[in-house]
């Protein structure tokens, strides 16, 4: 519950400020982005770790992703007060000062991009900057409060970590980097729209024109399908160009088929909340186990 004053609120601020700082960097999102960046590095290097490039890449990417989350929290703090699941976050509840989060976020972003530029390569820094700019300026500040296109366009930022990982080794934009970009870019909208359906009332109360809010749940489910189907073609291109083997194609293809069947089932389900929750989890399983299979197969080849 929200608590901006009183002894208990002051005690929470004094004793557990580190929990609030961890919260504003969104550790779950941070870990998933680092996992994708690591997978990108493995795809490009074929598990060759001859120097410290991987460590420097993960360090710089950590700071850039943390910056994106902090600035997102900073910009969203007023609307977060209107949403049940976000009103207890450190900024809208008053446990952290917006100015402090803004300053730390800017400093972390500068250090992260500088580390990528100097310790990895300029291309990785450029990709990091693009991801940060799209997430903070294009997605959070502009499209998220104004347009249903926010989810699709915002997917550009979420597609940068695997590209950074890949290009930190290759130092050039090869086909493999672009296929990883497409993989994450196509995965994100149906993944996030499942959450949008599950939390439709919250987004509506906050005034976010998310697709389920503006176009309705059924239209959102229909719009998921071309994204999920397109992932089959990306998987095949990864296989056809010898980035992955038949093991990946079978495992990822099976998971993708299960996800597609779930999306189709959503068109006739009567229990929207249960379906949306299950579909959201299936999208996470697909991403996680596909990338894991990719890395395992590369190591065995």
Rosetta blueprint (number, residue, H / E / L):
1 X L
2 X L
3 X L
4 X L
5 X L
6 X H
7 X H
8 X H
9 X H
10 X H
11 X H
12 X H
13 X H
14 X H
15 X H
16 X L
17 X H
18 X H
19 X H
20 X H
21 X H
22 X H
23 X H
24 X H
25 X L
26 X L
27 X H
28 X H
29 X H
30 X H
31 X H
32 X H
33 X H
34 X H
35 X H
36 X H
37 X H
38 X H
39 X H
40 X H
41 X H
42 X H
43 X H
44 X H
45 X H
46 X L
47 X L
48 X L
49 X L
50 X L
51 X L
52 X L
53 X H
54 X H
55 X H
56 X H
57 X H
58 X H
59 X H
60 X H
61 X H
62 X H
63 X H
64 X H
65 X H
66 X H
67 X H
68 X H
69 X H
70 X H
71 X H
72 X H
73 X H
74 X H
75 X H
76 X H
77 X H
78 X H
79 X H
80 X H
81 X L
82 X L
83 X L
84 X L
85 X L
86 X L
87 X L
88 X L
89 X L
90 X L
91 X L
92 X L
93 X L
94 X L
95 X L
96 X L
97 X L
98 X H
99 X H
100 X H
101 X H
102 X H
103 X H
104 X H
105 X H
106 X H
107 X H
108 X H
109 X H
110 X H
111 X H
112 X H
113 X H
114 X H
115 X H
116 X H
117 X H
118 X H
119 X H
120 X H
121 X L
122 X H
123 X H
124 X H
125 X H
126 X H
127 X H
128 X H
129 X H
130 X H
131 X H
132 X H
133 X H
134 X H
135 X H
136 X H
137 X H
138 X H
139 X H
140 X H
141 X H
142 X H
143 X H
144 X L
145 X L
146 X L
147 X L
148 X L
149 X L
150 X H
151 X H
152 X H
153 X H
154 X H
155 X H
156 X H
157 X H
158 X H
159 X L
160 X H
161 X H
162 X H
163 X H
164 X H
165 X H
166 X H
167 X H
168 X H
169 X H
170 X H
171 X L
172 X L
173 X L
174 X L
175 X H
176 X H
177 X H
178 X H
179 X H
180 X H
181 X H
182 X H
183 X H
184 X H
185 X H
186 X H
187 X H
188 X H
189 X H
190 X H
191 X H
192 X H
193 X H
194 X H
195 X H
196 X H
197 X H
198 X H
199 X L
200 X H
201 X H
202 X H
203 X H
204 X H
205 X H
206 X H
207 X L
208 X L
209 X L
210 X L
211 X H
212 X H
213 X H
214 X H
215 X L
216 X L
217 X H
218 X H
219 X H
220 X H
221 X H
222 X H
223 X H
224 X H
225 X H
226 X H
227 X H
228 X H
229 X H
230 X H
231 X H
232 X H
233 X H
234 X H
235 X H
236 X H
237 X H
238 X H
239 X H
240 X H
241 X L
242 X L
243 X L
244 X L
245 X L
246 X H
247 X H
248 X H
249 X H
250 X H
251 X H
252 X H
253 X H
254 X H
255 X H
256 X H
257 X H
258 X H
259 X H
260 X H
261 X H
262 X H
263 X H
264 X H
265 X H
266 X L
267 X L
268 X L
269 X L
270 X L
271 X L
272 X H
273 X H
274 X H
275 X H
276 X H
277 X H
278 X H
279 X H
280 X H
281 X H
282 X H
283 X H
284 X H
285 X H
286 X H
287 X H
288 X H
289 X H
290 X H
291 X H
292 X H
293 X H
294 X H
295 X H
296 X H
297 X H
298 X H
299 X H
300 X H
301 X L
